[in-house]
Amino acid sequence: MTDATTWQRPRRVILLGSTGSIGTQAIDLVERNPDRFEVVGLSAGSNLDLLAEQAVALRVPVIAAATEDEAALAAAVARAADRAGTAAYDPELLTGADASARLAAREADVVVNGITGAIGLEPTLAALQAGTTLALANKESLIIGGPLVKRAAAPGQIVPVDSEHSAIAQCLRGGRAEEVRRLVVTASGGPFRGRSRAELADVTPEQALAHPNFAMGRVITTNSATLVNKGLEVIEAHLLFDIPFERIEVVVHPQQMIHSMVEFVDGSTIAQAGPPRMLVPIALGLSWPERIPDADVPVDWTRAQSWDFEPLDDDAFPAVRLARRVGEAGGTWPAVYNAANEVCVDAFHEGRIGFVDIVDTVARVVDAYAAEPGSRVADLSLDDVLTADRWARAAARHLVAPTP
């Protein structure tokens, strides 16, 4: 590990999605390590008051927000500065749907993409094209962009922030690529682990948001309950580490103390363990390949505890199996899976479909996509991805529309 005193200057960080779970934890790490990191840009969607409060506290020179109302952002910043007694603070403001992408293209050492959903793709591409290290928590951009994102990335430019993929990256330090037999991605099983498909029929949105280990936003928490999130992570693991799908396994580990494992050809397995929190993966995203002292507390090995492992029930939770199918198809298929799911999650929380209907409807959209010309794209472009995303959202909305 490189000591902080050997760093010539703090790493300049742009943080996208600063008001979400990843963003707020990243700010916590930055504030605890001011000699290592300097935030030079923040972006968020609609939570302008929290964004302004963060920006004032960190004296960030550039702030971006998805709103088209620059006056509303300026007013939020002025209020926050007045409360903090820093009236002279006058940052540059970027607004509009492309504000995060424009910010990601600015000069920095690390861009942390903590945006949720497909809207993170263009900021991901902007950061990569700028040559900046990308600490990627927005798995959707890699999954739907696939070859497009990989073409834009230099070797080692993407550092995974998902806890499972950060764990794999750490474990891979223990052997050469040709020595890897398979990747083992762990899953908590969500709040409905052990239930049959029939027992999932009456699940409510409130129950689906009761994740046993993590506090996350609505989409990611619901995806964890359906295991769509794990399906997306299987595709992400394939793209990040160039391992075929047949050599990527999912195992249910309710305690989530082991974040993932790598099995080697000699029969040994290296596992990365730690508390079920995101601080270590985020810290490594900011500082890779160095580790930040005391980013989180370690496992308490003096306390008696048991860790369980069990196979995934593909019948009750078919999302991973469907994700393997679209991942192997490649091209625009993962974009269709992701976009249809985002629409179905909204429909579930609005009471228009049931819990099991989420993945069932995504499967129907995927099946229908086979007849579309876009399903046979060979050389993926950004327009191809966005077109497939729009098609899938329209198809899913039609399927979940209330009966007249």
C-alpha positions, 0 to 999 in steps of 0.5 A: 500500500502506498502511504498518503505522504507519497501522493503528490497532491489530492486526487481530483474527484467528480462525483455523479449522483452525489445525493444517493447512497453511493454519493453520500458515502463517497463524500463521507470518505472524502471528508475523512481523507482531505489530504487524499481527495478533492471534489471538483464536481458534483451532480445530482438529479432532483434533490437540489437542496442536498446537492447545494448543501454538499457543494457548499460544504466541500467548496466544489467549483462546478455543480450539475443538476438534471433540472432545466431550471438553473434559477432553482439550482442557483437559489438552492446554492444561495440558501445553503451558502447563507446557512453556512455563512459562505456568501462569497461562494459562487460555483459554475452551474450546469443544468439539463438532461446532459449536465452529468455527461458534460461534468464527467467530461471535465478534467479530473483524476477520478469520476465516480458514477453513482447514478442509477439506471440507463441514464448513466451511460452517456456520463460513463462514455464522457468520462472514458473519452476524457481519459479519466479513471472511472469508478463505476457504480452505475452497472447499467451503463456497462451492461447496456453499453457493452462493447461500446463502453469496452471500446472506449475504455483503456486497460484498467480505466474502469474500477468497479464499485459494486461490492461483488465486482470490487471483491472479484477485482481484489481476489484476482490479485491472487492469481493470473488470468489464465489460472482462473477457473470461475467467478462466484458472485454472492447474493443475499437472496433478498427479503424473500429468500426461501419462498416459492414462486406461489408464495411471491404472488402477494408481495407488496411494494413495502415488503420488496423494499425491506432489504435485509442488509442494505439501504438503497434506492427504490429501483436497486432495492426492488431489483435485489428482491427480484434478483434482477440486480444479480442478473445484471451483475452476472452480465457485468462480471462477464464484461469486466473480467472477460469470463464466459457466462458458463464460468460465472456462478451465483450462490446465495449467501444471506449474511453478505459477509463474503462479497464474492469469490474467485476459484482457481484451476488448482482447486483453491478459492480466494474470497473477499470478506467484510461487513455488508456495507459499501465503504470499502468498494467506494474507497477502492474506487476512489483510490485504486490500487491503493487502500485507504486506512480505516475506510471501514471496520473489519470483521470481528473474528472474536465473535462467534458467527455462522455464514450460510451458502445455498444454491439459487432457486431459478424457478422462484427467481428466474431473473438471473437465468434470463439475464444470462440469455440476454448477456449471451445474445449481446448487442442491444439485448441487455439494454432491452432487459434493463429498460423493460425492468425499469418500467416494470419496477415503476409499474409494480410500485404504482400497483399496476402489476404484481411482484412476479409480473416484473420479471415475467413481463421483462421476459415477454419484452425480451421474447418480442424483441427477437422480431425487431431489426435492432436485435441483430445489430453487429457493430453497436453504436450509442444510437443503437443502444438508445433506440433499443432502450426506447423500444423496450420501454414502450413495449413494457409500458404497453404490457403493464398499462391498466386494462380499459 
